[in-house]
Amino acid sequence: MTGTAEALATTARVTSATPLTAEEQGRLKASLKRRFGQELALALTVDPRILGGLVVQVGDVVIDGSLAGKLDALQDQLLRGGG
């Protein structure tokens, strides 16, 4: 079989802190199409624990653009002395 798991995926699992508007969903679908080279269906989940931003999973690829993820990364960097 050729291709990667993300190339074979047809659904993007999207987690947001608040529900996405129709306009936001449209912009996200267009952005994901540019990134993955194909139209993807959105499976939307709301999780206030991510604080803001989005977490997107397509196949094995996870894009963590959440505020919680960024704060965790900053905390890790500060604890390692890389502030």
C-alpha beads as a LAMMPS data file, in Angstrom:
LAMMPS data file: protein, C-alpha beads

83 atoms
82 bonds

1 atom types
1 bond types

-500.0 500.0 xlo xhi
-500.0 500.0 ylo yhi
-500.0 500.0 zlo zhi

Masses

1 110.0

Atoms # bond

1 1 1 0.000 0.000 0.000
2 1 1 1.296 3.432 -0.831
3 1 1 0.618 6.671 0.988
4 1 1 0.654 7.645 4.606
5 1 1 -2.107 7.250 7.152
6 1 1 -2.912 10.956 6.976
7 1 1 -3.174 10.780 3.177
8 1 1 -5.739 7.988 3.547
9 1 1 -7.744 9.705 6.273
10 1 1 -11.001 11.337 5.305
11 1 1 -11.948 12.871 8.660
12 1 1 -10.283 15.502 10.801
13 1 1 -11.088 15.155 14.496
14 1 1 -11.239 18.732 15.788
15 1 1 -11.428 19.767 19.435
16 1 1 -12.161 23.387 20.328
17 1 1 -12.843 25.181 23.605
18 1 1 -16.115 26.602 22.252
19 1 1 -18.330 25.588 19.322
20 1 1 -17.014 26.675 15.918
21 1 1 -19.203 28.896 13.771
22 1 1 -20.044 27.855 10.220
23 1 1 -17.544 30.443 8.962
24 1 1 -14.779 29.080 11.200
25 1 1 -15.541 25.551 10.053
26 1 1 -15.301 26.650 6.423
27 1 1 -11.941 28.345 6.962
28 1 1 -10.654 25.294 8.838
29 1 1 -11.771 22.922 6.065
30 1 1 -10.010 25.097 3.463
31 1 1 -6.824 25.203 5.539
32 1 1 -6.863 21.440 6.077
33 1 1 -7.427 20.847 2.365
34 1 1 -4.299 22.904 1.594
35 1 1 -2.309 21.029 4.261
36 1 1 -3.434 17.493 3.433
37 1 1 -4.269 17.843 -0.261
38 1 1 -7.830 16.607 0.023
39 1 1 -11.238 17.571 1.348
40 1 1 -11.745 16.299 4.897
41 1 1 -14.942 15.890 6.889
42 1 1 -14.873 17.499 10.329
43 1 1 -15.721 15.560 13.491
44 1 1 -16.170 18.383 16.003
45 1 1 -15.836 18.120 19.788
46 1 1 -16.017 20.881 22.386
47 1 1 -13.707 20.617 25.397
48 1 1 -13.342 23.768 27.528
49 1 1 -10.211 22.284 29.163
50 1 1 -8.120 23.240 26.136
51 1 1 -8.844 26.903 27.040
52 1 1 -8.656 28.202 23.459
53 1 1 -7.389 27.323 20.007
54 1 1 -7.791 23.920 18.378
55 1 1 -6.444 20.405 18.490
56 1 1 -6.723 18.675 15.103
57 1 1 -6.073 14.993 14.435
58 1 1 -5.910 13.591 10.910
59 1 1 -4.793 9.988 10.854
60 1 1 -1.614 9.803 12.931
61 1 1 -0.934 13.543 12.673
62 1 1 -1.905 15.711 15.656
63 1 1 -1.687 19.496 15.440
64 1 1 -1.982 20.983 18.930
65 1 1 -2.748 24.669 18.589
66 1 1 -4.559 24.776 21.922
67 1 1 -3.798 27.339 24.588
68 1 1 -3.462 24.531 27.134
69 1 1 -0.868 22.827 24.926
70 1 1 1.105 26.042 24.521
71 1 1 1.047 26.686 28.268
72 1 1 2.262 23.128 28.919
73 1 1 5.117 23.608 26.443
74 1 1 6.064 26.922 28.074
75 1 1 6.035 25.327 31.518
76 1 1 8.283 22.499 30.291
77 1 1 10.681 25.020 28.765
78 1 1 10.832 27.098 31.949
79 1 1 11.385 24.010 34.121
80 1 1 14.311 23.001 31.897
81 1 1 15.806 26.463 32.324
82 1 1 15.312 27.416 28.701
83 1 1 13.195 30.496 29.505

Bonds

1 1 1 2
2 1 2 3
3 1 3 4
4 1 4 5
5 1 5 6
6 1 6 7
7 1 7 8
8 1 8 9
9 1 9 10
10 1 10 11
11 1 11 12
12 1 12 13
13 1 13 14
14 1 14 15
15 1 15 16
16 1 16 17
17 1 17 18
18 1 18 19
19 1 19 20
20 1 20 21
21 1 21 22
22 1 22 23
23 1 23 24
24 1 24 25
25 1 25 26
26 1 26 27
27 1 27 28
28 1 28 29
29 1 29 30
30 1 30 31
31 1 31 32
32 1 32 33
33 1 33 34
34 1 34 35
35 1 35 36
36 1 36 37
37 1 37 38
38 1 38 39
39 1 39 40
40 1 40 41
41 1 41 42
42 1 42 43
43 1 43 44
44 1 44 45
45 1 45 46
46 1 46 47
47 1 47 48
48 1 48 49
49 1 49 50
50 1 50 51
51 1 51 52
52 1 52 53
53 1 53 54
54 1 54 55
55 1 55 56
56 1 56 57
57 1 57 58
58 1 58 59
59 1 59 60
60 1 60 61
61 1 61 62
62 1 62 63
63 1 63 64
64 1 64 65
65 1 65 66
66 1 66 67
67 1 67 68
68 1 68 69
69 1 69 70
70 1 70 71
71 1 71 72
72 1 72 73
73 1 73 74
74 1 74 75
75 1 75 76
76 1 76 77
77 1 77 78
78 1 78 79
79 1 79 80
80 1 80 81
81 1 81 82
82 1 82 83
